[in-house]
Every structure is written in C-alpha cells, then in structure tokens.
Amino acid sequence: MSDVESWLAALEERHLANLTRSELTRALRALSSCYVERRDRLAQGAALEGAGKRAAFALFYGPLHFLTVSHVVRALGAQERTLREIVDLGCGTGAAGAAWSLACNRPPSIAAIDRSAWAVQEANWTYRHFALRGRAATGDITRMPLRVDQRSGILLAYAVNELSREGRAVLLEQIIDRARAGAAVLIVEPIARRGVDWWDEWRSGLISEGARTDEWRFSTPVPPLLRSIAKGAGLDPRELTARTISKI
Ligand SMILES: C[S@@+](CC[C@H](N)C(=O)[O-])C[C@H]1O[C@@H](n2cnc3c(N)ncnc32)[C@H](O)[C@@H]1O
C-alpha cells in the first residue's frame, strides 16, 4: 500500500466510524454548496460546522487538496528549494502542507494555523500519520504577525477565499512584505470559483515581487474512495485542477 493509500484507509476508518455513507453523502453536498453558492457564510466558519461536514471535508476535500498540491509542487519544481519550514495558513486538516513537505527532497517542518480547533486536531493527526515534523495551533491568520524568512515557504491553500475583505487586505500586505524578504509563497485556489474578486489584486501585488500565476489540469486518476464519495454527492472529479500564485 502506498503512503497515500494507507492515509486514505486511515481517514476512512477515522471518519466513517460514526457516520453512515448516506450521511456522508448528504454532508458532502451541503459542504460543496457552502463553497459554491453560500460563500457569504464562509467567513463565519460555516463550512466546518457539524460532524458530517467535517467528515466530508477530511475524507474528500482534504485528500483532493493533498493530491493537487503534490502535483503543483512538482510541476513548479518547488521540491528542489531547500526550506526549513512551511507555514501553512488556514491549514484545515493539514493535507496541503503535508503534501508540499512530503514532495520536497528534504521535507521541511510545518508550522500551521487554523481558527478551527477541530481542524488543528486533525492537522496534528495528519503530521503524525506521515511522520512529519509539524505542529498546528489555533489562531486567526489575519490577526497575527507573520514571522518567516527566506528559508520559509508560506502556503495558503483554499483559504484566502474564506477571509473577510478586511482580513484579506491585512494578510496580503504581510505576504507581499515576506515575499520581498525572500520567503517562498504558494497560493492555491480552484479554477472554477465564481465571484472571486480578490484574485486580481493578489496576483498583481505578488507579481510585482516576482511571483508567477498558473492554471493547472492534471489528468491523473482520482483514487477510488474519492471517486465513490464524489459520485454519491453528484460530483465528478475526473481531473485535478487548480490555479496558483507562486514565488518559489
Ligand atoms: C477550505 S479550507 C482549506 C484547508 C487546507 N488549507 C486544505 O487545503 O485542505 C479553509 C480553512 O481555512 C480556515 N480559516 C478560514 N479563515 C481563517 C482565519 N481567519 N484564520 C485561520 N484559519 C482560517 C478554515 O477554518 C478552514 O480550515
């Protein structure tokens, strides 16, 4: 069994213990609708409210983000850059940060922040599962100083969109400042997201500091567990797609 397969099996055991498959399917529908149609409630943390949506996130979106970020890191050649640590902002279950670290020739440690105590607990479990040096803690990424240097990589995977407009503005200033100081930056978001008005501002702010933007489509087979969970909820992830702003 590969590392990813054993992680998926462990996730299934962990999150399907108290949930039937149909409850999971219903929860995944509700969660997906939160991301696509009810974005106004994201800044209040609506996506991770309730056991069903949390399980759906951990079992479906977490692994999808892990696979996507693994591919993006390799496509950017980011695994070649020697980093001391990855600072994963809005880490969720830790999937994207773990993917970046594991893709590196020498896996850096991970310092992660999320406002959700549940997510923090899951992220710490993820690091232990992959034997990574990582620690997640609770906090608000729009209200803390970003202490990183040129040996750090800042990761914002599927997180910027959940911030308030004011919070995003504060964070962008810090990210630009840290990119200028030499930190690596990777921002990942879905391609097909409606109403993302902040993207252009982030893109031009970071391009001025030497960043690049990309749209990615990886036609790699999605693992059977994810396909079957997705199918039940009317989703069809045939390929992994993302857009990124990066400075590696
Ligand atoms: C869609 S999830 C993405 C999680 C993870 N980065 C991934 O790729 O799977 C967005 C995460 O951002 C967190 N988040 C949203 N606003 C935040 C804030 N102001 N401070 C810290 N975390 C925040 C949420 O709790 C959630 O776990």
The ligand as an SDF file (V2000), in Angstrom:
LIG
                    3D

 27 29  0  0  0  0  0  0  0  0999 V2000
  -11.2310   25.2360    2.5130 C   0  0  0  0  0  0  0  0  0  0  0  0
  -10.2950   25.0000    3.9760 S   0  0  0  0  0  0  0  0  0  0  0  0
   -8.7010   24.5920    3.3110 C   0  0  0  0  0  0  0  0  0  0  0  0
   -7.8740   23.8420    4.2820 C   0  0  0  0  0  0  0  0  0  0  0  0
   -6.4980   23.3910    3.8130 C   0  0  0  0  0  0  0  0  0  0  0  0
   -5.6230   24.5200    3.5490 N   0  0  0  0  0  0  0  0  0  0  0  0
   -6.5750   22.4860    2.6210 C   0  0  0  0  0  0  0  0  0  0  0  0
   -6.0120   22.8330    1.5700 O   0  0  0  0  0  0  0  0  0  0  0  0
   -7.2050   21.4230    2.7110 O   0  0  0  0  0  0  0  0  0  0  0  0
  -10.0700   26.6410    4.6090 C   0  0  0  0  0  0  0  0  0  0  0  0
   -9.5280   26.6460    6.0450 C   0  0  0  0  0  0  0  0  0  0  0  0
   -9.2150   27.9910    6.3950 O   0  0  0  0  0  0  0  0  0  0  0  0
   -9.5490   28.1650    7.7710 C   0  0  0  0  0  0  0  0  0  0  0  0
   -9.7250   29.6110    8.0180 N   0  0  0  0  0  0  0  0  0  0  0  0
  -10.6380   30.4590    7.4680 C   0  0  0  0  0  0  0  0  0  0  0  0
  -10.4750   31.7110    7.9370 N   0  0  0  0  0  0  0  0  0  0  0  0
   -9.4290   31.6600    8.8060 C   0  0  0  0  0  0  0  0  0  0  0  0
   -8.7750   32.6460    9.6160 C   0  0  0  0  0  0  0  0  0  0  0  0
   -9.1570   33.9320    9.6090 N   0  0  0  0  0  0  0  0  0  0  0  0
   -7.7350   32.2590   10.3990 N   0  0  0  0  0  0  0  0  0  0  0  0
   -7.3400   30.9600   10.4170 C   0  0  0  0  0  0  0  0  0  0  0  0
   -7.9100   29.9770    9.6650 N   0  0  0  0  0  0  0  0  0  0  0  0
   -8.9390   30.3270    8.8680 C   0  0  0  0  0  0  0  0  0  0  0  0
  -10.8230   27.3460    7.9450 C   0  0  0  0  0  0  0  0  0  0  0  0
  -11.0630   27.0380    9.3010 O   0  0  0  0  0  0  0  0  0  0  0  0
  -10.5090   26.1270    7.0820 C   0  0  0  0  0  0  0  0  0  0  0  0
   -9.9050   25.1030    7.8330 O   0  0  0  0  0  0  0  0  0  0  0  0
  1  2  1  0
  2  3  1  0
  2 10  1  0
  3  4  1  0
  4  5  1  0
  5  6  1  0
  5  7  1  0
  7  8  2  0
  7  9  1  0
 10 11  1  0
 11 12  1  0
 11 26  1  0
 12 13  1  0
 13 14  1  0
 13 24  1  0
 14 15  1  0
 14 23  1  0
 15 16  2  0
 16 17  1  0
 17 18  1  0
 17 23  2  0
 18 19  1  0
 18 20  2  0
 20 21  1  0
 21 22  2  0
 22 23  1  0
 24 25  1  0
 24 26  1  0
 26 27  1  0
M  CHG  2   2   1   9  -1
M  END
$$$$
